[in-house]
Amino acid sequence: MVLQVSNANNVKIYTVSGGLGSRSIPDWLARQKKKTLKKDLEYRQRIELIQDFEFPEASNKIKCTADGNYTVATGVYKPQMRVYEFAEMSMKFERHTDAENVNFEILSDDWTKTVHLQTDRSIEFQAQGGIHYRTRIPKFGRDLAYHYPSCDLLVGAAGNEVYRLNLEQGRFLNPIATDSDLGVNCTEVNPAHQLFGFGTAQGTVEFWDPRSRSRVGLLQPQVPATFGNTDSTALEVSALKFRHDGLSLAAGTNTGHTLLYDLRSNVPWLVKDHQYGFPIKTLHWHDGISASSSESSGKVIVSDCKIVKIWDRLNGAHFTSIEPETDINDVCTVDNSGLLFTANEGIQMGAYYIPQLGPAPKWASFLDNLTEEMEENPSHNIYDDYKFVSRKELNALGLEHLIGTDTLKAYMHGFFVDLRLYEKAKLIANPFAYDDYRERIVRDKIEKERSSRIRATNKLPAVNKELAKKLLDEGKKKKAKKEGQVNPMDDDRFKDMFADADFQVDQESNEYKLLHPTQSKKERQNAPSDDEEMSDAEDEQDGSDVDSDDSQRMSGDSDSDDDIISKIRKERGGHVRSKKAIQTTIRSQPHERWTPKEKTKAGKRELEMRMGNTSNSGRAVGVTKKDMRRSFGDRVATASKSNDGHRVSRTAMGGMEMSFKLQSKKKRDNGPSSAGGPDRRQRRSASKNTFRGM
């Protein structure tokens, strides 16, 4: 036998009944389907702590008798009462009633005398033989309590009156008039000094003395604003519970808060939020195994319709919680044990065993042995041996032909397949899975080692990256000079400047350019010039032209292809050497520093040498901007006239051609004289032999 176990806050909670692992099946159905139920794992591993611990539809209230031998529960449908005997672990009897039960009280130490408050404003008394008496009250009842010393039955109703029915005299006494016109939600009697407590719909708790039949105190619970009580609904007291010491009071509200009070103070010593916002339904003080236990062992068990929470009564530390599958209507604790019963909106009533809260009761001592065995031999989940695969994965593994057989168990959008079959199919479908796995492990290990290396990473913000980079550079300089300076990016006053997009600096705006005129010049200087881009483009074009010529010549049938190719390569090598020589010459000039500006000039000079007779701007020497607007033919004609027939051009092979026209001897001799210079015949000879000219 295996119990369903949950581990909320490291506290083991064993679900004895009311969970997935517990299911009650009638004996006649078990006999009919005996062979089928043998294959049902849930049925074979079920545990029925109490047989027929259920109702046809739902259960409303559940209470244990004072002698600890019976439990009484009410439920629907049809409205009925059921009594269970712990010694036999089964249902003793059931009785049907005419109306649904709101609440009930056990008048005797056993089950023989009970009183039931019903939804049709009736109060029904049940005796050992059946229904004993039935009466009605003027307004719909909400809760009832029994005062043993005076035999008064207190019934809180929708009005401001609490009805008193004396069971000894058999008549109604004068009602207790409260200040709440909205009604009394809960009634409670202090077990120590018999003080009456009434929780009203106006959010107050009224205390009445049964001896003087007068109000002795009024408490107005207030939830502190720190708990986020921003709901506009009025505060109501939905549950009350006195502790056996006579001084402690627990009050639950409709907002899901629990307040613990000392009757000597109107300020709660502890406020606990249930976190769900549902009205508190039940409150219980759990004092551990015995009354002599330590003060820290005292717990408070609080429940709403969603969850049962258990926490320490002194500091409010969370102990554990129970969340059934269905809504909770009532919670009952078995005295001096860790067993809890819940009345749910489901067929089965819940039974939960918490070993850390207390031992199992005597009539269910086998629970301790069962839980100890489960601790020694922890059972695995039923789905641990199965693998969930989708239909697409099933087709990839080649197991689609198993759909509809017992091998696959359909579940939601896929199937459960046996883990061993899945591993075999995966190995057949991908035989290199181990190699992939090994490669992935090695890659992850390399990435892990790589991440451990020290890197200087400067994370720039998304807004104003340039400004942040500038500030970081200035900060490094200040740090090098050992001058302390606060980084504005770390300052709370300026950090929005690097996070909010509204503070983005627009460097293209006129205002920014007016404020930073030098920065725009520096950016223009740092930017690559048009001449450099032109030179790079020409280099690429020259390379492509030469390569194309190489390919054309290599594809030819001439015998001198190798000579031509070697010649072209020599020319290209000489061009590269001349380029390097020019750069070396410029860098080696004395009394000058190499700057990017001079580097640019060197590139221009190189471009002049490659392109022929050109100026720094890429135009021919002597060609102005006005001449650039003229056509190419007019410019060539003008250039030929001005250069007296001299012409420099570039061939397709990458060489240079220069054509010029020789002048006559007479024109050369007369040229200097016409220019005003001395005659060649009148000049003194440069030779030292003076007799040679005589």
RAPEGI-V763650 format. One record per pair of residues at least 12 apart in sequence whose C-alpha atoms are under 7 Angstrom apart, sorted by the first residue. I is the first residue (numbers start at 1). GAP is how many residues later the second one is. D is the distance in whole Angstrom. If there is no record, write none. Layout:
I GAP D
I GAP D
//
This chain:
1 44 5
1 45 7
1 46 7
2 43 6
3 12 6
3 13 6
4 17 6
8 312 6
8 313 6
9 310 7
9 311 6
11 309 6
12 342 6
13 339 7
13 340 6
13 341 5
14 338 6
14 339 5
14 340 6
15 336 6
15 337 5
15 338 7
16 31 7
16 33 7
16 335 5
16 336 6
16 337 7
17 31 7
17 333 5
17 334 5
18 330 5
18 331 6
18 332 4
18 333 7
21 21 6
21 25 6
22 24 5
22 25 6
23 20 7
23 23 6
49 40 7
50 39 5
50 40 5
51 38 6
51 39 5
51 40 7
52 38 7
52 39 6
53 295 6
53 296 6
54 293 5
54 294 4
54 295 5
55 20 6
55 21 7
55 292 5
55 293 6
56 20 6
56 21 6
56 291 6
57 19 6
57 20 6
57 289 6
57 290 5
58 17 6
58 18 6
58 286 6
58 287 5
58 288 5
58 289 5
59 15 6
59 16 4
59 17 6
59 284 5
59 285 6
59 286 6
60 14 6
60 15 5
60 269 6
60 270 7
60 283 6
61 12 6
61 13 5
61 42 7
61 268 7
61 269 5
61 282 6
62 12 7
62 268 7
62 270 6
62 281 6
63 269 6
64 270 7
65 41 7
65 44 6
65 45 5
65 46 7
66 43 5
66 44 7
67 42 6
67 43 6
69 16 6
69 17 5
69 18 7
70 13 7
70 14 6
70 15 5
70 16 6
70 40 7
70 41 7
71 12 6
71 13 5
71 14 7
72 12 6
74 27 7
78 18 7
79 17 6
79 18 6
79 19 7
79 20 6
79 21 5
80 14 7
80 15 5
80 16 4
80 17 5
81 13 5
81 14 5
81 15 6
82 12 4
82 13 6
86 277 6
87 276 6
99 19 6
99 20 6
99 21 7
100 18 6
100 19 6
101 15 7
101 16 6
101 17 4
101 18 6
102 15 6
102 16 5
102 17 6
103 13 6
103 14 5
103 40 6
104 12 4
104 13 6
105 40 7
112 15 5
112 16 5
113 13 6
113 14 5
113 15 7
114 12 5
114 13 7
117 24 7
121 15 6
121 16 6
121 18 6
121 19 5
121 20 6
122 12 7
122 13 6
122 14 4
122 15 6
123 12 5
123 13 6
139 18 6
139 19 6
139 20 7
140 17 6
140 18 6
141 14 7
141 15 6
141 16 4
141 17 6
142 14 6
142 15 5
142 16 7
142 43 6
142 44 7
143 12 6
143 13 5
143 42 7
143 43 5
143 44 6
144 12 6
144 43 6
145 42 6
145 43 6
145 44 7
147 42 7
151 15 6
151 16 6
151 17 6
152 12 6
152 13 6
152 14 4
152 15 6
153 12 5
153 13 6
156 28 5
156 29 7
156 30 7
156 31 6
157 26 6
157 27 6
158 24 7
158 25 4
158 26 6
159 22 6
159 23 6
159 24 4
160 17 6
160 18 5
160 19 7
160 20 5
160 21 5
160 22 7
160 23 5
160 24 7
161 14 6
161 15 5
161 16 5
161 17 6
162 13 5
162 14 5
162 15 6
163 12 5
163 13 7
180 20 6
180 21 7
180 22 6
182 19 6
182 20 7
183 17 6
183 18 6
184 14 7
184 15 6
184 16 4
184 17 6
185 14 6
185 15 5
185 16 6
185 52 7
185 53 6
186 12 6
186 13 5
186 52 6
186 53 6
186 54 7
187 12 6
188 52 6
188 53 7
190 52 6
190 56 6
191 53 6
191 55 7
192 52 6
192 53 7
192 54 5
193 53 7
195 12 7
195 13 6
195 14 6
195 15 7
196 12 5
196 13 6
199 38 5
199 39 7
199 41 7
200 36 7
200 37 6
201 35 5
201 36 6
202 33 7
202 34 6
203 17 6
203 18 7
203 32 5
203 33 4
203 34 5
204 14 7
204 15 6
204 16 5
204 17 7
204 33 7
205 13 6
205 14 5
205 15 6
206 12 5
206 13 6
219 47 6
235 18 7
235 19 7
236 17 5
236 18 5
237 14 7
237 15 6
237 16 5
237 17 6
238 14 6
238 15 5
238 16 6
238 41 7
238 42 6
238 43 7
239 12 6
239 13 5
239 14 7
239 41 6
239 42 6
239 43 6
239 44 7
240 12 6
240 43 7
241 42 6
241 43 7
243 42 6
247 15 6
247 16 5
248 13 6
248 14 5
248 15 6
249 12 5
249 13 6
249 14 7
252 28 5
253 26 6
253 27 6
254 24 6
254 25 4
254 26 6
255 22 5
255 23 6
255 24 6
256 17 6
256 18 5
256 19 7
256 20 7
256 21 5
256 22 5
256 23 5
256 24 6
257 14 7
257 15 6
257 16 5
257 17 6
258 13 6
258 14 5
258 15 6
259 12 5
259 13 6
272 44 7
278 26 6
278 27 7
279 25 6
280 23 6
280 24 5
281 22 6
281 23 5
282 20 6
282 21 5
282 48 7
282 49 7
283 18 6
283 19 5
283 20 7
284 16 6
284 17 5
284 18 7
285 14 6
285 15 5
285 16 6
286 12 6
286 13 5
286 14 6
287 12 6
288 48 6
288 69 7
288 70 6
289 47 5
289 48 7
289 69 6
290 46 7
296 18 7
298 14 6
298 15 6
299 12 6
299 13 5
299 14 5
300 12 6
300 13 6
304 24 7
305 22 5
305 23 4
305 24 6
306 17 7
306 21 6
306 22 6
307 14 7
307 15 6
307 16 5
307 17 7
308 13 5
308 14 5
308 15 6
309 12 4
309 13 6
326 18 6
326 19 6
326 20 6
327 17 6
327 18 5
328 14 7
328 15 6
328 16 5
328 17 6
329 14 5
329 15 5
329 16 7
330 12 6
330 13 5
331 12 6
336 22 7
337 21 5
337 22 5
337 23 5
337 24 6
338 15 6
338 16 5
338 17 6
338 19 5
338 20 4
338 21 5
338 22 6
339 12 7
339 13 6
339 14 5
339 15 6
339 21 7
340 12 5
340 13 6
385 33 6
385 34 6
386 30 6
386 31 5
386 32 5
386 33 5
387 29 5
387 30 5
387 31 6
387 32 5
388 26 7
388 27 6
388 28 5
388 29 6
389 25 6
389 26 6
389 27 6
390 23 6
390 24 4
390 25 6
391 23 6
397 28 6
397 29 6
397 32 6
461 37 6
462 36 7
462 37 7
463 35 5
463 36 6
463 37 7
463 38 6
463 41 6
464 34 6
464 40 6
464 41 6
531 73 7
532 71 7
535 72 7
550 15 7
579 27 7
583 19 7
586 16 7
604 12 6
612 36 7
645 15 5
645 16 6
646 13 6
646 14 4
646 15 7
647 12 5
647 13 6
//
